[in-house]
Amino acid sequence: MRPSNLVEVADDGIAGKDCREGAVLVLLIPSAEGPAVVLTKRPSTLRDHAGQISFPGGSRDAGETLQQTAFRECEEELGIPKHSPELIGQLTPIYIPPSNFCVHPFVATVPGRPNYVPSPAEVEQVIEAPVEGLLDPENLKSEDWVIRKRWTSVPYFDVYGHKVWGATAAMLAELVSVIQSPPSGA
């Protein structure tokens, strides 16, 4: 799910990176279409990743674990109480060069459909992406975009017309991979 021609994504691992630490919550919820992943559309007024589709998440505060960061950020952005989600796993941490973040994705579920109370400063729209749709190869697309004055082939998930690309798409691709081929013993 890596855009082509971008030098800084050649190594998206976090080992040895002097970066800001953050975490996101990949929240699986029940929906009418089966299990779904909660995504947010960021307001166009934000400094970093404006208008993009992302998971709830952000910077780690002093004294908290990365898991606590993910749960706190989900509560701040979507109003889902941080004690409500149940942790079921963690995906591979990823480095995001434009914002210099090392992001740690945590996967959790909630027992019922959440009552969202989105923070208008951080969330323009809540999007529920059905897992079944993420598994459908028809929703995996690619386009050529100009990024940093260069034509770049950008793969993305098409989620109800929203283009989910970059680090969020990479994390979704790993989630899809785990769902399709769960680790032994899972």
Protein Blocks (a to p, Z undefined) as FASTA:
>chain_A
ZZehilklmpmcfghpacddddddddddddfkopadddddddfkbmbhghiacdeddddd
ehiafklmmmmmmmmmnopafklpccfbdcdddddfknopacdddddddfbdcdddddfk
lombdcdddfklmmpmklpccddddeehiacddddddeehiacehjllmmmmmmmmmmmm
gcehZZ
